[in-house]
Amino acid sequence: MTYTRKNRGVCSVSTTVTLAEDGTIEDVTVLGGCSGNLKGISSLLKGMPAQEAIERMEGLTCGSKSTSCPDQIAKALREALEQ
């Protein structure tokens, strides 16, 4: 299943996640933001259970912002699991 979420409060525009039927992350693509960092994060997430990734990234902030790109990925993963 593939799910796309519009990001809020960060430099990146959107996050697209693809999950296997068992909730394992198959792919994460973030449009905009810090390309190298987000490619690295996406690569590290492949094969990880979505719930574990959510627990690791949810609530992370970026500078003075109340959210971050990893937090937005966690939100996209949570919403995808709820579908």
DSSP file (Angstrom, degrees, kcal/mol; ACC not computed):
  #  RESIDUE AA STRUCTURE BP1 BP2  ACC     N-H-->O    O-->H-N    N-H-->O    O-->H-N    TCO  KAPPA ALPHA  PHI   PSI    X-CA   Y-CA   Z-CA
    1    1 A M              0   0    0      0, 0.0    18,-3.0     0, 0.0     2,-0.4   0.000 360.0 360.0 360.0 135.0    0.0    0.0    0.0
    2    2 A T  E     -A   18   0A   0     16,-0.2     2,-0.4    14,-0.0    16,-0.2  -0.928 360.0-178.5-112.5 134.7    1.3    3.5   -0.9
    3    3 A Y  E     -A   17   0A   0     14,-2.9    14,-3.0    -2,-0.4     2,-0.4  -0.996   9.6-160.3-135.0 135.1    0.2    6.5    1.0
    4    4 A T  E     -A   16   0A   0     -2,-0.4     2,-0.4    12,-0.2    12,-0.2  -0.958   7.8-172.4-118.6 136.2    1.1   10.2    0.5
    5    5 A R  E     -A   15   0A   0     10,-2.8    10,-2.5    -2,-0.4     2,-0.5  -0.983  25.6-124.7-127.1 136.0    0.9   12.9    3.1
    6    6 A K  E     -A   14   0A   0     -2,-0.4     8,-0.3     8,-0.2     2,-0.1  -0.685  34.9-128.9 -76.3 125.7    1.3   16.7    2.7
    7    7 A N        -     0   0    0      6,-2.3     2,-0.4    -2,-0.5    62,-0.1  -0.419  20.7-157.2 -77.6 153.3    4.0   17.8    5.2
    8    8 A R        +     0   0    0     -2,-0.1     3,-0.1     1,-0.1     4,-0.1  -0.995  65.6   9.5-132.7 135.5    3.4   20.7    7.6
    9    9 A G  S    S+     0   0    0     -2,-0.4    58,-0.3     1,-0.2     2,-0.3   0.577 106.1  86.9  80.7   9.5    5.8   23.0    9.4
   10   10 A V  S    S-     0   0    0      2,-0.3    -1,-0.2    58,-0.1    58,-0.1  -0.834  85.5-107.8-134.7 172.4    9.0   21.8    7.6
   11   11 A C  S    S+     0   0    0     -2,-0.3    22,-0.4    -3,-0.1    -1,-0.1   0.829  93.5  85.7 -70.4 -33.3   11.0   22.5    4.4
   12   12 A S        -     0   0    0     20,-0.3    -2,-0.3     1,-0.1    20,-0.3  -0.363  68.0-149.3 -72.7 152.7    9.9   19.3    2.7
   13   13 A V        -     0   0    0     18,-3.3    -6,-2.3     1,-0.3     2,-0.3   0.884  65.5  -8.5 -91.1 -45.4    6.6   19.3    0.8
   14   14 A S  E     -AB   6  31A   0     17,-1.0    17,-2.5    -8,-0.3     2,-0.4  -0.977  50.8-139.7-153.6 162.7    5.3   15.7    1.1
   15   15 A T  E     -AB   5  30A   0    -10,-2.5   -10,-2.8    -2,-0.3     2,-0.5  -0.997  12.3-166.3-128.8 129.9    6.1   12.2    2.2
   16   16 A T  E     -AB   4  29A   0     13,-3.1    13,-2.8    -2,-0.4     2,-0.4  -0.975   9.9-173.7-116.5 126.6    5.1    9.0    0.3
   17   17 A V  E     -AB   3  28A   0    -14,-3.0   -14,-2.9    -2,-0.5     2,-0.5  -0.935  12.2-158.5-120.0 143.3    5.4    5.7    2.1
   18   18 A T  E     -AB   2  27A   0      9,-2.7     8,-3.2    -2,-0.4     9,-1.6  -0.987  15.7-170.6-120.6 124.0    4.9    2.2    0.7
   19   19 A L  E     - B   0  25A   0    -18,-3.0     6,-0.2    -2,-0.5     2,-0.1  -0.887  19.0-129.0-116.0 143.7    4.1   -0.5    3.3
   20   20 A A    >   -     0   0    0      4,-3.0     3,-2.1    -2,-0.4     6,-0.0  -0.353  41.9 -96.5 -75.3 168.1    4.0   -4.3    2.9
   21   21 A E  T 3  S+     0   0    0      1,-0.3    -1,-0.1     2,-0.1    -2,-0.0   0.792 125.7  55.8 -59.1 -28.9    0.8   -6.1    4.1
   22   22 A D  T 3  S-     0   0    0      2,-0.1    -1,-0.3     1,-0.0    -2,-0.0   0.372 123.6-101.7 -87.5   5.8    2.6   -6.9    7.4
   23   23 A G  S <  S+     0   0    0     -3,-2.1    27,-2.9     1,-0.3     2,-0.3   0.563  74.1 144.0  88.2   8.4    3.4   -3.2    8.1
   24   24 A T  B     -C   49   0B   0     25,-0.2    -4,-3.0    26,-0.1     2,-0.4  -0.616  55.8-112.5 -81.0 141.0    7.0   -3.4    7.0
   25   25 A I  E     +B   19   0A   0     23,-2.7    22,-3.2    20,-0.3    -6,-0.2  -0.608  36.6 172.6 -76.9 124.0    8.4   -0.3    5.2
   26   26 A E  E     -     0   0A   0     -8,-3.2     2,-0.3    -2,-0.4    -7,-0.2   0.757  67.1  -5.2 -97.4 -33.9    9.2   -1.0    1.6
   27   27 A D  E     -B   18   0A   0     -9,-1.6    -9,-2.7    18,-0.1    -1,-0.4  -0.983  50.3-165.6-161.0 148.2    9.9    2.6    0.5
   28   28 A V  E     -B   17   0A   0     -2,-0.3     2,-0.4   -11,-0.2   -11,-0.2  -0.988  11.0-178.1-136.4 127.5    9.9    6.2    1.8
   29   29 A T  E     -B   16   0A   0    -13,-2.8   -13,-3.1    -2,-0.4     2,-0.5  -0.994   6.0-166.4-128.5 127.3   10.2    9.2   -0.6
   30   30 A V  E     -B   15   0A   0     -2,-0.4     2,-0.6   -15,-0.2   -15,-0.2  -0.957  13.5-143.6-114.9 126.9   10.3   12.8    0.7
   31   31 A L  E     -B   14   0A   0    -17,-2.5   -18,-3.3    -2,-0.5   -17,-1.0  -0.796  68.8  -9.6 -91.5 121.6    9.8   15.6   -1.8
   32   32 A G  S    S+     0   0    0     -2,-0.6   -20,-0.3   -20,-0.3    -2,-0.1  -0.386  89.6  91.7  87.2-170.0   11.9   18.7   -0.9
   33   33 A G  S    S-     0   0    0    -22,-0.4     2,-1.1    -2,-0.1    -1,-0.1  -0.314  96.7 -19.6  78.8-164.6   13.9   19.1    2.3
   34   34 A C     >  -     0   0    0      1,-0.2     4,-2.7    -2,-0.1     5,-0.3  -0.683  65.4-159.4 -83.0  98.5   17.6   18.2    2.8
   35   35 A S  H  > S+     0   0    0     -2,-1.1     4,-2.5     1,-0.2     5,-0.2   0.864  83.3  45.5 -51.3 -52.6   18.0   15.6    0.0
   36   36 A G  H  > S+     0   0    0      1,-0.2     4,-2.1     2,-0.2    -1,-0.2   0.925 115.4  46.3 -62.2 -46.1   21.1   13.7    1.3
   37   37 A N  H  > S+     0   0    0      1,-0.2     4,-2.6     2,-0.2    -1,-0.2   0.921 114.6  47.3 -62.4 -43.9   19.8   13.4    4.8
   38   38 A L  H  X S+     0   0    0     -4,-2.7     4,-2.5     2,-0.2    -1,-0.2   0.849 109.9  52.3 -71.2 -33.1   16.3   12.3    3.7
   39   39 A K  H  X S+     0   0    0     -4,-2.5     4,-2.2    -5,-0.3    -1,-0.2   0.907 111.5  48.7 -64.8 -40.0   17.7    9.8    1.2
   40   40 A G  H  X S+     0   0    0     -4,-2.1     4,-2.3    -5,-0.2    -2,-0.2   0.932 112.2  46.9 -64.1 -46.3   19.8    8.4    4.1
   41   41 A I  H  X S+     0   0    0     -4,-2.6     4,-1.7     1,-0.2    -2,-0.2   0.932 112.1  51.2 -60.4 -46.0   16.8    8.2    6.4
   42   42 A S  H  X S+     0   0    0     -4,-2.5     4,-1.1     1,-0.2    -1,-0.2   0.895 109.9  49.7 -59.3 -41.6   14.7    6.5    3.7
   43   43 A S  H  < S+     0   0    0     -4,-2.2     3,-0.4     1,-0.2    -1,-0.2   0.902 110.3  50.0 -64.5 -41.7   17.4    3.9    3.1
   44   44 A L  H  < S+     0   0    0     -4,-2.3    -1,-0.2     1,-0.2    -2,-0.2   0.800 107.6  55.3 -66.9 -28.6   17.7    3.1    6.8
   45   45 A L  H >< S+     0   0    0     -4,-1.7     3,-2.4    -5,-0.2   -20,-0.3   0.749  78.9 109.3 -78.6 -24.0   13.9    2.7    7.1
   46   46 A K  T 3< S+     0   0    0     -4,-1.1   -20,-0.2    -3,-0.4   -19,-0.1  -0.313  88.9  13.6 -59.1 129.1   13.6    0.1    4.4
   47   47 A G  T 3  S+     0   0    0    -22,-3.2    -1,-0.3     1,-0.3   -21,-0.1   0.302  99.5 121.7  88.9  -7.9   12.7   -3.3    5.9
   48   48 A M  S <  S-     0   0    0     -3,-2.4   -23,-2.7   -23,-0.2    -1,-0.3  -0.630  73.8-104.0 -86.3 143.4   11.9   -1.8    9.3
   49   49 A P  B  >  -C   24   0B   0      0, 0.0     4,-1.9     0, 0.0     3,-0.4  -0.478  28.4-130.0 -61.5 134.8    8.5   -2.3   10.9
   50   50 A A  H  > S+     0   0    0    -27,-2.9     4,-2.5     1,-0.2     5,-0.2   0.874 106.2  56.6 -56.8 -39.8    6.5    0.9   10.5
   51   51 A Q  H  > S+     0   0    0    -28,-0.2     4,-2.2     1,-0.2    -1,-0.2   0.889 106.2  49.9 -62.3 -39.0    5.6    0.9   14.2
   52   52 A E  H  > S+     0   0    0     -3,-0.4     4,-1.7     2,-0.2    -1,-0.2   0.913 110.5  49.8 -65.0 -42.5    9.3    0.8   15.2
   53   53 A A  H  X S+     0   0    0     -4,-1.9     4,-2.0     2,-0.2     5,-0.3   0.901 109.6  52.0 -62.9 -40.8   10.1    3.7   12.9
   54   54 A I  H  X S+     0   0    0     -4,-2.5     4,-2.8     1,-0.2    -2,-0.2   0.943 108.8  50.2 -59.4 -48.7    7.2    5.7   14.3
   55   55 A E  H  < S+     0   0    0     -4,-2.2    -1,-0.2     1,-0.2    -2,-0.2   0.836 113.6  46.2 -60.6 -33.8    8.5    5.1   17.9
   56   56 A R  H  < S+     0   0    0     -4,-1.7    -1,-0.2    -5,-0.1    -2,-0.2   0.817 125.2  27.1 -78.2 -31.5   12.0    6.2   16.9
   57   57 A M  H >< S+     0   0    0     -4,-2.0     3,-1.9    -3,-0.2    -2,-0.2   0.683  85.2 112.6-109.9 -21.6   11.1    9.4   15.0
   58   58 A E  T 3< S+     0   0    0     -4,-2.8    13,-0.1    -5,-0.3    14,-0.1  -0.310  86.3  15.3 -60.6 130.8    7.8   10.7   16.4
   59   59 A G  T 3  S+     0   0    0      1,-0.3    -1,-0.3     9,-0.1     2,-0.1   0.357  84.9 143.6  90.5  -5.4    8.2   14.0   18.2
   60   60 A L    <   -     0   0    0     -3,-1.9    -1,-0.3     8,-0.1     2,-0.2  -0.419  35.2-152.3 -66.6 143.5   11.6   14.9   16.9
   61   61 A T        -     0   0    0     -2,-0.1     2,-0.5     6,-0.1     7,-0.2  -0.725  11.0-138.9-115.4 166.2   12.1   18.6   16.2
   62   62 A C    >   -     0   0    0      5,-1.4     3,-2.3     3,-0.4     5,-0.2  -0.956  64.7 -55.2-127.3 109.8   14.3   20.6   13.8
   63   63 A G  T 3  S-     0   0    0     -2,-0.5    -2,-0.0     1,-0.3     5,-0.0  -0.370 120.3 -18.2  58.5-130.1   15.8   23.8   15.3
   64   64 A S  T 3  S+     0   0    0     -2,-0.1    -1,-0.3    -3,-0.1     2,-0.1   0.435 112.1 110.5 -88.3   0.7   13.1   26.0   16.8
   65   65 A K  S <  S-     0   0    0     -3,-2.3    -3,-0.4     2,-0.1   -55,-0.1  -0.423  71.4-133.4 -75.0 151.5   10.3   24.2   14.8
   66   66 A S  S    S+     0   0    0     -5,-0.1     2,-0.2    -2,-0.1    -1,-0.1   0.427  88.4  29.6 -84.3   2.3    7.9   22.0   16.7
   67   67 A T        -     0   0    0    -58,-0.3    -5,-1.4    -5,-0.2     2,-0.3  -0.810  66.7-156.1-144.5-177.6    8.3   19.2   14.1
   68   68 A S     >  -     0   0    0     -7,-0.2     4,-2.3    -2,-0.2     5,-0.2  -0.942  40.3 -94.2-155.3 171.0   10.9   17.8   11.7
   69   69 A C  H  > S+     0   0    0     -2,-0.3     4,-2.3     2,-0.2     5,-0.2   0.920 126.0  50.7 -61.2 -43.0   11.1   15.8    8.5
   70   70 A P  H  > S+     0   0    0      0, 0.0     4,-2.3     0, 0.0    -1,-0.2   0.899 110.0  50.7 -60.9 -37.5   11.5   12.5   10.5
   71   71 A D  H  > S+     0   0    0    -11,-0.2     4,-2.1     2,-0.2    -2,-0.2   0.891 109.8  50.2 -64.0 -39.0    8.5   13.5   12.6
   72   72 A Q  H  X S+     0   0    0     -4,-2.3     4,-2.2     2,-0.2    -1,-0.2   0.867 108.7  51.8 -68.0 -36.0    6.5   14.1    9.4
   73   73 A I  H  X S+     0   0    0     -4,-2.3     4,-2.7     2,-0.2    -2,-0.2   0.923 108.7  51.6 -62.9 -43.4    7.6   10.7    8.1
   74   74 A A  H  X S+     0   0    0     -4,-2.3     4,-2.6     1,-0.2    -2,-0.2   0.899 109.2  50.2 -59.7 -41.1    6.3    9.2   11.4
   75   75 A K  H  X S+     0   0    0     -4,-2.1     4,-2.6     2,-0.2    -1,-0.2   0.911 110.5  49.3 -63.9 -42.3    3.0   10.9   10.9
   76   76 A A  H  X S+     0   0    0     -4,-2.2     4,-2.4     2,-0.2    -2,-0.2   0.913 112.0  48.8 -63.1 -42.2    2.7    9.6    7.3
   77   77 A L  H  X S+     0   0    0     -4,-2.7     4,-2.4     2,-0.2    -2,-0.2   0.921 111.2  49.3 -63.2 -44.0    3.5    6.1    8.6
   78   78 A R  H  X S+     0   0    0     -4,-2.6     4,-1.6     1,-0.2    -2,-0.2   0.934 112.9  46.9 -60.9 -46.1    0.9    6.3   11.3
   79   79 A E  H  X S+     0   0    0     -4,-2.6     4,-0.6     1,-0.2    -1,-0.2   0.889 111.2  52.3 -64.1 -38.5   -1.7    7.5    8.9
   80   80 A A  H >< S+     0   0    0     -4,-2.4     3,-1.0     1,-0.2    -1,-0.2   0.911 108.0  51.0 -63.7 -41.8   -0.8    4.8    6.4
   81   81 A L  H 3< S+     0   0    0     -4,-2.4    -1,-0.2     1,-0.2    -2,-0.2   0.827 106.5  55.6 -64.0 -30.9   -1.2    2.1    9.1
   82   82 A E  H 3<        0   0    0     -4,-1.6    -1,-0.2     1,-0.2    -2,-0.2   0.624 360.0 360.0 -77.7 -12.2   -4.6    3.5   10.0
   83   83 A Q    <<        0   0    0     -3,-1.0    -1,-0.2    -4,-0.6    -2,-0.1   0.475 360.0 360.0 -69.3 360.0   -5.8    3.1    6.4
